[in-house]
């Protein structure tokens, strides 16, 4: 992956002072999984270009990857990380251009706050999201954008377009601001950070983007994606970015809602926990466990002797271990819990011999045409005595002002069912696999459209 920054500021070679990189030298820096080479393809007084070439070794990345149970998947070896701008690019910027990013230039300090005309060229950047996202994010910052979308295959045009673009940005601003925009926003477009996201990321965001992000019309979207869709971190970051607005909002809420309201996801978890307790089960599966919130609740109940959490996302499993303080657990407590990586699409012997399974807000992330595989695995292969499944009720979406018609609540949802659609699916499962089901509404129930979530409790006949 290569990133080029060009200026026509006079003299253009001032860029070398700002970057602390001499135009006549080629320098190499080590980063996790590879290295970064910095060089100048051109360095004249009228035009100067610096290039940052990032070279990642996919095999080396896998060698350093610690997966639960040494469970490596093809995606660990074959991916786009070496070829497209991503969170690795942000790490490289912070590593090789740290002085410029932090606004220091000891030899020519007068250049730090001097706006200059810049052109940035990124041959390949992945854009996950709606059409026009590049414009929505960069144009409010004053950029002129040229973006060329690449086809999935140059020979087979009928396959359509990919979500990779060649991107050119033009703007007149300080180098510090330019680098901070790239550092923060490149991972936002990619929407897939390669490293664990902790509270430290809030400080990085505030430090690098505090001056401009608070005024951006899409600050909530940028903050949420930068922080890996972890709502607690995003809320904290936004509170720090725009404290005055949040103080006013908090004061208004204090008047309107004097009692703290239980969040919807916690309502789902509480309902699932209660059903698992009532089932009398002792060995529990949390399928699609995410960051381990339900597991933490299950651990507090002595009834549950063995708890196994599984998720397809290795990053989510790292969060779960961190939030559970897994490494600090006593040996006896560790005997009760297991955390593994796996998919609900495939039979896995590790999931056998459990009394009950919880699948909380998971199925809507699957493609509908793959639900048959999920059903076979859960209800025919694992076949626990009790299965608790929750999923959004799409009819309730009319109560969410931020949702447009036919939009889903989350950009990773593949579908959202009405109450009738969920019941029809549940009845089909019961008939095919000899279960019976009790369906309940969760959350604040609207008489016209039901509750925001719906729960099916399946029990073996």
C-alpha positions in Angstrom: 0.0 0.0 0.0 1.4 3.4 -1.0 0.3 6.9 0.1 1.6 10.0 -1.6 1.4 13.6 -0.3 2.3 16.4 -2.7 2.6 20.1 -2.2 3.3 23.1 -4.5 4.0 25.5 -1.7 7.0 27.6 -2.5 9.6 26.4 -1.8 8.0 22.9 -1.9 11.0 21.3 -0.3 9.8 22.8 3.0 7.8 19.6 3.3 11.1 17.8 4.2 11.5 20.1 7.2 7.9 19.6 8.4 8.2 15.8 8.1 11.7 15.6 9.6 12.6 13.4 6.5 15.4 14.5 4.2 14.3 14.4 0.5 17.6 12.9 -0.5 17.3 9.9 1.8 15.3 6.6 1.7 14.3 5.5 5.2 12.8 2.3 6.5 10.8 1.9 9.7 9.6 -1.3 11.3 5.9 -1.7 12.3 3.8 -4.7 13.4 3.6 -7.2 10.6 6.1 -5.4 8.2 7.8 -2.2 7.5 7.3 1.3 6.0 9.6 2.9 3.5 9.6 6.7 3.2 11.1 8.3 0.1 10.6 11.3 -2.2 9.7 10.6 -5.9 10.2 14.3 -6.6 11.7 17.1 -4.6 11.9 20.4 -6.4 11.2 23.9 -5.2 8.0 24.2 -7.3 6.7 20.7 -6.4 7.6 18.1 -3.8 6.1 14.6 -3.2 6.7 12.3 -0.2 5.7 8.6 -0.5 4.9 6.2 2.3 5.2 2.6 1.1 3.8 0.1 3.6 4.9 -3.5 3.2 3.0 -6.1 5.3 3.7 -9.8 5.5 0.4 -11.7 5.8 2.2 -14.8 7.0 4.1 -12.8 9.7 0.8 -11.3 10.8 -0.7 -14.7 11.3 2.3 -16.0 13.2 1.8 -13.1 15.7 -1.9 -13.7 15.9 -3.1 -15.5 19.1 -6.4 -17.2 18.4 -8.4 -19.2 21.0 -7.6 -22.9 20.6 -5.2 -22.0 17.7 -8.3 -21.7 15.5 -7.0 -20.0 12.4 -9.3 -19.3 9.4 -8.6 -18.6 5.8 -9.3 -14.9 6.3 -6.3 -14.7 8.6 -4.0 -15.6 5.7 -5.9 -14.1 2.7 -7.0 -10.5 3.1 -6.6 -7.0 1.7 -4.4 -5.6 4.5 -1.2 -5.4 2.5 -2.9 -3.7 -0.5 -5.3 -1.1 0.7 -5.4 1.8 3.2 -6.5 0.6 6.6 -5.8 1.0 10.3 -2.3 -0.2 9.5 -1.9 3.0 7.5 -2.8 5.1 10.6 -0.2 3.2 12.6 2.3 3.9 9.9 1.5 7.6 9.8 1.9 7.9 13.6 5.2 6.0 13.4 7.0 7.7 10.6 5.4 11.2 10.7 4.9 11.5 14.5 6.6 15.0 14.7 4.4 16.4 12.0 1.3 14.7 13.3 1.9 16.2 16.7 2.7 19.7 15.3 6.4 20.0 16.1 9.2 21.3 13.8 12.3 22.4 15.6 14.2 23.6 12.6 11.4 25.6 11.0 8.7 26.2 13.6 7.1 28.9 11.6 5.9 26.3 9.1 3.8 24.4 11.6 0.7 26.7 11.4 1.2 27.7 7.8 -1.5 26.4 5.4 -0.2 24.9 2.2 -1.8 23.4 -0.9 -1.7 19.6 -0.6 -2.7 16.7 -2.8 -3.0 13.2 -1.3 -3.1 10.1 -3.5 -4.3 6.7 -2.2 -4.5 4.1 -5.0 -6.7 1.7 -3.0 -9.0 2.5 0.0 -11.9 0.3 1.1 -15.1 2.2 1.7 -17.7 0.3 3.8 -21.0 2.1 3.8 -23.5 4.0 1.8 -22.8 5.7 -1.6 -21.3 9.1 -1.2 -19.6 8.4 2.1 -16.3 9.8 1.0 -17.9 13.1 0.1 -20.0 13.2 3.3 -16.8 12.8 5.4 -14.2 14.8 3.5 -16.1 17.7 1.9 -17.1 19.3 5.3 -13.3 19.5 6.0 -12.8 21.5 2.7 -11.4 18.7 0.5 -11.9 18.5 -3.3 -12.4 14.8 -4.0 -11.7 12.6 -7.0 -12.7 9.0 -6.4 -12.7 6.1 -8.9 -14.5 2.9 -7.9 -12.9 -0.3 -9.0 -14.8 -3.3 -10.5 -14.8 -6.6 -8.7 -13.2 -8.1 -11.8 -11.9 -6.3 -14.9 -12.8 -9.2 -17.2 -16.3 -10.0 -15.7 -18.0 -6.6 -15.7 -21.3 -8.4 -14.8 -20.0 -9.0 -11.3 -20.5 -5.3 -10.6 -18.4 -2.9 -8.6 -16.2 -3.5 -5.5 -16.1 -1.3 -2.4 -12.5 -0.2 -3.2 -11.7 3.2 -4.6 -8.7 5.1 -5.9 -8.8 8.4 -4.0 -7.3 11.9 -4.6 -7.8 14.7 -2.1 -6.9 18.3 -2.6 -7.0 21.0 0.1 -5.2 23.9 1.5 -4.5 23.5 5.2 -1.6 22.8 7.7 0.3 19.5 7.4 -0.7 18.7 11.0 -4.4 18.9 10.2 -3.9 16.9 7.0 -2.2 14.1 8.8 -4.7 14.1 11.6 -7.6 13.8 9.1 -5.9 10.8 7.4 -5.0 9.2 10.8 -8.5 9.3 12.1 -10.6 8.9 8.9 -8.9 6.1 7.0 -9.9 3.4 9.6 -13.4 4.9 9.6 -13.9 4.1 6.0 -12.4 0.7 6.3 -14.5 0.0 9.4 -12.2 -2.8 10.5 -9.4 -2.0 12.9 -6.7 -4.6 13.2 -5.9 -4.0 16.9 -7.9 -4.2 20.2 -9.9 -1.1 20.9 -9.6 0.1 24.5 -10.4 3.3 26.4 -7.0 4.6 25.3 -8.4 5.0 21.8 -10.6 7.8 23.2 -7.5 9.8 24.2 -6.0 9.3 20.8 -9.2 10.5 19.1 -9.5 13.6 21.3 -5.8 14.4 20.9 -5.7 14.0 17.1 -9.2 15.2 16.2 -10.5 17.3 19.1 -10.1 20.6 17.2 -12.1 19.7 14.1 -14.2 16.7 14.9 -16.5 18.5 17.3 -17.7 20.7 14.4 -18.1 17.9 11.8 -21.7 17.3 10.8 -21.0 13.5 10.9 -19.1 13.5 14.2 -21.3 10.8 15.8 -20.8 8.4 12.8 -17.0 9.1 12.7 -16.6 8.6 16.5 -18.7 5.4 16.5 -16.7 3.8 13.7 -13.3 4.9 15.0 -14.1 3.3 18.3 -15.2 0.0 16.8 -19.0 0.6 17.4 -18.4 0.2 21.1 -21.2 2.5 22.3 -19.9 3.1 25.8 -16.6 4.4 24.4 -18.3 6.5 21.7 -20.6 8.1 24.3 -17.7 9.0 26.5 -15.7 10.4 23.5 -18.6 12.5 22.3 -19.2 13.9 25.8 -15.6 15.0 25.9 -15.7 16.4 22.4 -18.9 18.5 22.9 -19.2 18.9 26.7 -21.5 21.9 26.5 -24.1 20.2 24.3 -24.0 17.1 26.5 -24.4 19.1 29.7 -27.6 20.7 28.2 -28.9 17.3 27.0 -28.2 15.7 30.4 -30.0 18.5 32.2 -33.0 18.1 29.9 -33.1 14.4 30.4 -32.9 14.9 34.1 -36.1 16.8 34.0 -37.9 14.5 31.5 -36.5 11.2 32.8 -35.7 11.4 36.5 -35.4 7.6 36.7 -32.5 5.8 34.9 -33.9 3.7 32.1 -32.6 0.2 31.5 -31.0 0.0 28.0 -32.7 -2.3 25.5 -29.8 -4.6 25.1 -29.7 -5.1 28.9 -33.4 -5.9 28.8 -32.6 -8.6 26.2 -29.8 -10.1 28.4 -31.9 -10.0 31.5 -34.7 -11.8 29.7 -32.4 -14.4 28.3 -30.8 -15.0 31.7 -34.2 -15.4 33.4 -35.2 -18.0 30.8 -32.0 -19.9 31.3 -32.4 -20.0 35.0 -36.0 -21.2 34.7 -34.9 -24.0 32.4 -32.9 -25.6 35.2 -29.9 -25.9 32.8 -26.4 -26.3 34.2 -24.3 -26.2 31.0 -24.9 -23.1 28.9 -23.8 -22.0 25.4 -23.6 -18.3 24.6 -23.5 -18.4 20.8 -22.4 -15.1 19.3 -21.2 -14.0 22.7 -19.5 -10.8 21.4 -17.7 -9.0 24.2 -19.1 -11.3 26.9 -21.8 -9.4 28.6 -24.1 -12.3 29.1 -21.2 -14.5 30.2 -20.5 -12.1 33.0 -24.1 -12.4 34.2 -24.1 -16.2 33.9 -20.9 -16.4 36.0 -22.7 -14.8 38.9 -25.2 -17.6 39.1 -24.1 -20.8 40.9 -26.7 -22.8 38.9 -24.5 -22.7 35.8 -21.6 -25.1 36.2 -20.1 -24.8 32.6 -20.4 -21.7 30.3 -19.0 -21.7 26.8 -19.0 -18.5 24.7 -18.4 -18.6 21.0 -18.1 -15.9 18.4 -16.8 -15.7 14.8 -14.9 -12.4 15.6 -11.5 -12.8 17.2 -11.5 -9.1 18.1 -14.8 -9.5 20.0 -13.3 -12.5 21.9 -10.3 -10.4 23.0 -12.7 -7.8 24.3 -14.6 -10.6 26.2 -11.5 -11.9 27.8 -10.4 -8.4 28.8 -13.9 -7.5 30.3 -14.1 -10.8 32.1 -10.6 -10.4 33.5 -10.0 -13.9 32.3 -6.3 -14.0 32.8 -6.7 -13.0 36.4 -9.4 -15.6 37.2 -8.8 -18.3 39.7 -8.2 -21.8 38.3 -11.6 -22.9 39.7 -13.4 -20.1 38.0 -11.6 -20.8 34.7 -12.9 -24.4 34.8 -16.4 -23.0 34.5 -15.8 -20.9 31.4 -14.6 -21.4 27.9 -14.2 -18.8 25.1 -13.7 -20.1 21.6 -13.7 -18.8 18.0 -16.1 -20.5 15.6 -19.1 -20.2 13.2 -22.7 -21.2 13.7 -22.7 -22.3 10.1 -20.7 -25.5 10.8 -20.9 -28.5 13.1 -18.4 -28.2 15.9 -17.9 -31.0 18.4 -17.0 -28.5 21.1 -20.6 -27.4 21.3 -22.1 -30.8 22.1 -23.5 -31.9 25.4 -24.9 -28.5 26.6 -28.3 -28.1 28.2 -29.2 -24.7 26.9 -28.1 -22.1 24.3 -28.6 -18.4 24.1 -28.5 -16.6 20.7 -29.0 -13.0 21.6 -29.3 -10.5 18.6 -27.3 -12.8 16.3 -29.4 -14.3 13.6 -30.2 -10.9 11.9 -26.4 -10.7 11.1 -26.7 -13.9 9.0 -27.7 -14.0 5.3 -31.3 -15.4 5.2 -30.3 -18.1 2.7 -27.8 -19.4 5.3 -30.3 -19.8 8.1 -30.9 -23.4 7.0 -27.3 -24.3 8.0 -27.7 -22.5 11.3 -30.9 -24.4 12.1 -29.3 -27.7 11.3 -26.3 -27.0 13.5 -28.3 -25.6 16.5 -31.5 -27.7 16.5 -30.4 -31.0 15.0 -26.6 -31.3 15.8 -26.2 -29.5 19.1 -30.0 -29.9 20.0 -30.0 -28.4 23.6 -33.1 -28.9 25.7 -33.6 -25.1 25.7 -32.8 -22.4 23.1 -33.3 -18.7 23.7 -33.2 -16.5 20.6 -33.8 -12.8 20.4 -34.0 -10.6 17.3 -35.3 -7.1 16.4 -38.9 -6.6 15.6 -38.9 -4.6 12.4 -42.4 -3.2 12.9 -41.1 -1.2 15.9 -38.7 0.7 13.6 -41.3 3.4 12.9 -40.6 4.6 16.4 -37.0 5.4 15.6 -36.7 8.9 14.1 -33.1 8.3 12.8 -34.2 5.4 10.6 -35.4 6.0 7.1 -37.9 3.7 5.4 -36.6 0.2 4.7 -33.4 0.9 6.6 -32.1 -1.5 9.3 -31.0 -0.6 12.8 -27.5 -1.6 12.2 -25.4 -1.5 9.0 -24.4 -5.2 9.5 -28.0 -6.5 9.7 -29.0 -8.7 6.8 -32.6 -8.7 7.6 -35.1 -7.6 10.3 -38.3 -9.6 10.8 -41.8 -8.6 11.6 -43.6 -10.4 14.4 -45.4 -12.6 11.9 -42.2 -13.4 10.1 -40.4 -14.4 13.3 -43.4 -16.6 14.3 -43.5 -18.3 10.9 -39.8 -19.1 11.1 -40.0 -20.3 14.7 -43.0 -22.6 13.9 -41.2 -24.1 10.9 -38.2 -24.8 13.2 -40.4 -26.5 15.8 -42.1 -28.7 13.2 -38.9 -29.7 11.6 -36.8 -30.4 14.7 -39.5 -31.4 17.3 -39.4 -28.3 19.5 -42.1 -26.0 20.9 -41.8 -22.3 21.2 -43.0 -19.5 23.4 -42.6 -16.0 21.8 -42.5 -12.8 23.9 -42.0 -9.1 23.2 -39.1 -7.3 24.9 -38.7 -3.7 25.8 -41.4 -0.9 25.8 -44.3 -2.5 24.0 -46.3 -0.3 21.6 -49.9 -1.6 21.2 -49.8 -1.1 17.5 -46.4 -2.5 16.5 -45.2 -4.6 19.5 -41.9 -4.3 21.3 -38.5 -3.3 19.9 -37.2 -6.9 20.2 -38.8 -10.3 20.2 -37.7 -13.5 22.0 -38.4 -17.1 21.2 -37.8 -19.7 23.9 -37.6 -23.1 22.2 -37.9 -26.3 24.3 -37.6 -29.9 23.3 -40.9 -31.8 23.2 
